[in-house]
Amino acid sequence: MQDKPVALVTGANQGIGLQIAKDLAAHGFTVLVGSRNLERGEAAAKELGPHGHALQLDVTDQASVTAAAERVSNEFGRLDVLIQNAAISNTKKRSGQSVEEYAKTTRPSNVSLDEMRAVWDTNVFGVLAVYQAMLPLLRATPGARIVNVSSGLGSLTTNSDPAFAYRAIFGPVYPASKTALNALTVAMSIELEPDGIKVNAVSPGFTKTNLNGYSGTETVEEGAREAVRVALLGPDSPTGTFTRWENETIPW
């Protein structure tokens, strides 16, 4: 078991995940760059220098998840921070199609169940699969914590307000997958409270990434800040919270 703290970031070969990985490496962590494609993960890990290690991890593939957990256990012997960042927004949005146009094709009345299942498989079930696989390592590491990267679009309270600017795009695919992720966050925090493991959800804001076709308004550096801030909090910090930068609470 190595002395340096170890962090695993899923979906870390690009975008916010890569920036979170870079920031944690700068804070002295050994960072495992989770990536479906190992070559892309290795390229990203090189950007972190000697503190970065690529980890093949497809959150929708149970064999990949199991193998990743075994490798972390065998090679590193600990897991201090798990950042569940891997996510997809859609599989069927056409090139040039706006988010609003795509949203009209994913209303509860007309959404493709296959589209919904594909997104939820990564954003919800994939998160739970990684959680279950990594939990023995987390429980064996004092002061471990989990950060789930969610979205303000998943807030039921906010979407119930007619004045909310993005209310029209709330639907069963990406936004509701983040609502479900928030529910998982609360369930995990309740389960792990006796273990002293903190579980929190964060929103990166509307960040320029591949997830939204780079239409966001914030940089990846800005988008990564809250996940990193929460990951670095001490043992007396709260659990079961949903925040954006800087420690601003988002209603469930």
N, C-alpha and C positions, 0 to 999 in steps of 0.2 A: 504494500500500500504506500503510495507516494505521499510526500508531505504537502505539496501544493494542492489547493482546492481544485476540483474538477467540475466543469460545467459542460452540459450537453445542450446544444441548440439544434432543434429540428428545423429542416428547411433552411439551412444556413449557407447554402452555396451562392445565394444572391440576395439582393434587397435588404430588408430590415433584418432578416436573420443573420446575414453576413456582417452587417454593422454591429449588431448585438455581440456577435462572436469577437469582432475586433476590439470592442470596448471592454469586454470581460478579460480578454487577453492582456489588455493594457492595465487592468486592475490586478494582474498577477495570477489569473486562472490558467490552468491547462484547459483548453477548449476543444471539445469534440464537435466537429463540423458535420452535422447530420445532413445527408444528401441522398436522394434517390439514385442519382447517377454518381458513381464513385469518382470518375474522372473529374467531373465538375467540382465535387467535394474536395478533391486533392488540389485542384487549382486554387480554390478558395482558401484552403488551409495554408497554402504557401504565403498568402497575403498576411497571415497572422504571424508568420515567422516560426520559430522553434516551439512556440506555445500552442500551435494549431495542429490538429490531427483529424484527417478525414474519416468519417464513419458512414459506411453504406447503410442507409436507413430509409426504407419505403414504409411509411406509417400504415399503408393499406395492405401490406404484405406481412402476415403473421410470422412467416419464417424469417424475413428480414429483421423484424422487430426482435424476435427471440435471439437471433445471431448477434445483433448489435448489443443486447444486454449481456450476453455471454462474453463478448469481447471487452466491454467496459469492465466487467467484473474481473476477468483474467488479466488484462493489461494494466488497469489503473486501480482496481480494488476499492474505489470509492466514487460517490457521485454527490456533490454538494449542491449543485443547482441544476434543475431541469427546466429549460425554457421551451415550451411547446409553441413553436412559431409556424410550423408547416401548415399551409392552408392553400386552398384554391377558391376562386370566386365563381367559376363556371366552367363548363366544357363545351357549350354550344353558342356562346356569344360570337356573332359574326364580325369579321374585320370591318371596322368603320362604324359599327353599331354602337350607339351611345348607351350608357348605363341605364338611362330612362327608357330607351327603346327595348333593351333586353328585359328590363323589369316588367314591361307590358306583356312579354311572352312567358313570364313565370308567375302569373297570378295564381292564387289557389284554384281558380276555375280552369286554368289551361296549362299549368306547369307540367312538364314531362317528369314523371316519377323517376325515370332513369337519370335525368339531370339532377334531381334532388338527391337521389341515392349516391351518386358519384361525388357530389360536393360534401355531403354529410359523412361519407366514408372516410374522407381525409380530415375534415374539420371537427368531427365529433367522435366517430368510432376509432379513428386513427389516434386521437389524443388519449382515449381510454386504453387502447392497446399498449401504447408506449408507457403510460402511467403504471399499468399492471406489471409490465415487464421490468421496469426500472425501480419499482417500489422496494424490493428487498435491499437494493444498494442504497437507496435514499434512507431507509429506516436504519441502516447500519452506519450511516454517516451523521455524527452529531451536528445539529444546526442546519440540516438540509432544508431546501425550499423549492417550491414549484411556482413558475410564472406561466400562466396561460395567456397567449396574445389573442385578445378578442377584438371587438369593434364596438364603437358607440352605436352603430347601426343595429346592434342586437338588443338594445335597451327597450324593453316593453314599456317602461314608464315614459321614456322620451317619445317613442312612436305613438303613444296614446294621446299625445298633445297635438291638436290640429295645427299648431303654429310651427311644429318642427319641420325644418326646410327639406329634410330628406325622407319625410314620412311616405311619400308616394312610391319610393323604391323598396319599402319593406315588403318582403315576400318569403316564401318557403325555402328558397335555395340558400344563398349566402347569408343574408341578414338573420334568418331564423336558425341557421347553423351556429351562429355566434350566440344567439339566445340560449341554445342548447348547451353550448360550451360554458356559458355563464352558470347554467344550472349544474353542470359537472363540477365547476370550480367550487361552488358552495358545498356540493356533496363531498368532494375530496377534502375540503377544509374541515368539515365536520368529522370525517373519518380519521383524519390525521392530527387533529387537535391534541389528543392524548399523547401522541408521539412527539409533539413539539415541532412538527413540520408545518411550515407556513405555506398556504396555497392561495395565490392571488391572481386576479385577472387584470390585464392592462389594455388600454387602447392606444395604438400608435398615432391615431389621427389619420387624416386623409393624406397619405404619404405617396410620393411618386415611386411606384414599383411596377413590376410586371403584372401584379395582381389586378391593377386597374388600368393597364395599358399606359402607364406613366402619366396619367391625367391628374394625379394628386397635386396638392398645393404645398406640401411640406417635404423637406429633404429626408433621406434615410437616416441621417445623423439625428435629426429632430424626432423621427419616428421611433428610433431605438432608445431614446432617453429614459422613458418611463419603465420599460422592461428592465433596463440596467439598474436604474435607481432602486426598484423593488427587489431585484436580485441581490443587491448589496446591503439590504437592511439587516439589522441585528436581530437577536433572538427575542427582544421585547417588542418587536413590531407587530402590527395587527395581522390577522389572517382572514380570508374570506372577503376581501375588498375588491372593488372594481374602480380603477383610477386611470386618469390620463395625466400628462405632464401639466403642471408639477403637483403631484399629490392631490389633484382635483377629483373628487368622487363623482362617478357616473351612477345614476340611479339604475337599479336592476330593471 
